[in-house]
């Protein structure tokens, strides 16, 4: 059974799935694991016949803690202030948080995620937390005891579970409540030395995270929440949250779906503040949106994922294509026992419903060459038809993939994937055996061949002549690219057109 269906099988009745993020910097692929895990669980719940609501909160009342790499260091003057109150670094958006949330919302649309999007500061301003803030003040001793017992860090006796927004400097990470008489508190700010009184209702500040999280569960009636392994660590915020929500607020904690990180190959976990990331919007532009869903759906949440925007991306797209062929019966599953899981992963990877029929499928590798050697989509389609691809079906997926390949080439591809075709065959000496190899290959390749058929022709020609694959392929790369390596030749030759290929080869025969 797929991991999302396992979650769905463990709960009964109407479910509310919730998750969120603090929009302090670029929202990256690692962040997408959380929202897509929630969306995939929500879909599994609906498929099992359960009523579901899915919430995602932008915790934009959180303070800015660090200016990320790439942002003007002068923004350090806003550290400690709520994200929704800080001006946008690009000068184009309404606030710091909106600059990073807007492309994220665009990403959600592209990957087929439908949810109720909330800004946490608006929940405070609407008064939805007011009763819970009051109860937190009344039960502050008990809350402090829970946090001390669970976390192992002793909470001060004068602990107040509320961060006031300073009326003078705007910070909420340096204020201390000194006393309270509902609904006002007296506070001092360590940063600017201001002291004053503040109404804690309707956005005058916020609950600290370990109290705010369980308060959200109450406000939104959350029953299931995906979250990262950091929150699930022993003594972490989930351990304190589930006690606070049950012992202080009298509500059952949500079912946890704990996920591992998405790591960048050779760089480790993604960090917005350090600039180590792949933006979520870039991911869904450099590969079809189904691919990002596929990445999350095929990996159980407890497994870490290693992400690679180079060759690893091509491998990922090829793996998705294999699942698609298996789903539509075009290829057998490598293991019969895996067939149900493969089919389910493919279903959950779709933006909406599964295509009625097998979509037009062209390998990413092949399109990678075609978009570089053809002038436009019309020429690309003509080349595909000449290579025996059936384009009679729905080509919308193919067009999205062409756009993705172009975006990847322009923004992420290493030089090894970029083609610089020569205008004419380069002049260099070859020996008789090499000429024989080229002559045999010349006779074997014909128009209408698929990339795989061309590759087989190259291997066969090499076996009966030079019998040295490295030498054969190096020779061909030198002829066409004046290089020692390059893309798969079957894809390159069919992209160029067999007639043009043969015109090049003819210069080296005899």
Secondary structure, 3 states (H helix, E strand, C coil): CCHHHHHHHCCCCCEEEEEEECCCCCCEHHHHHHHHHHHHHHHHHHHCCCCEEEEEEECCCCECCCCCCCCCHHHHHHCCEEHHHCCCCCCCCCCHHHHHHHHHHHHHHHCCCCCEEEEHHHHHHCCCCHHHHHHHHHCHHHHHHHHHHHHCCCCCCCCCCCEECCCCCCECCCEEEEEEECCEEEEEECCCCCEEEEECCCCCEECCHHHHHHHHHHHHCCCEEEEEHHHHCCCCHHHHHHHHHHHHCCCCCCEEEEECCEEECCCEECECCCCECCEHHHHHHHCCHHHHHHHHHCCCCCCCEEECCCHHHHHHHHHHHHHHHHHCCCCCCCCHHHHHHHHHHHHHHCCCCCCCCCCCCCCHHHHHHHHHHCCCHHHHHHHHHHCCCCCCCCCHHHHHHHHHHHHHHHHCCCHHHCCCCCCCCCCCCCCHHHHHHHHHHHHHCCCCCCHHHHHHHHHHHHHCCCCCHHHHHHHHHHHHHCCCCCCCHHHHHHHHCHHHHHHHHHCCCC
